Amino acid sequence: MSLTSVEFDQVCREALEQAGDLPTAVRDRLIEDLRLRFEHPGQYVAYLDRYETVDKLRRLRRLLIAHSADLEQVQAAILSHPKRERPDIALEFAEPLGAELCTPHDLPFR
């Protein structure tokens, strides 16, 4: 399923409506997780999540390390990243967005 940015915005709105009232950082994480699935469907994705305080709110800033359908390429990119940051790098397979939308709001906060 290929989505336009307008459709992505609509998917985000629907997911946030389903999720209900969320802390700002959790809301940011939900949007960024959907963005991974939207921009890199069917690929392995490595990223670092960092939280910053902006206007007294804790906000997520996601740094993309690598993405590819080839897991070895993503692992190589992780290994080339500074050793002290490697334990904090998340590696996921970005499932394509489908017709059924589930919100991961009840997952533990990372």
Buried (B, 14 or more C-beta within 10 A) or exposed (E): EEBEEEEBEEBBEEBBEEBEEBEBBBBBBBBBBBBBBBBBBEBBBBBBBEBEEEEEEEBBEBEBBBBBEEEEBBBEBBEEBEEEEBEEBEBBBBEEBEEEEEBEBEEEEE
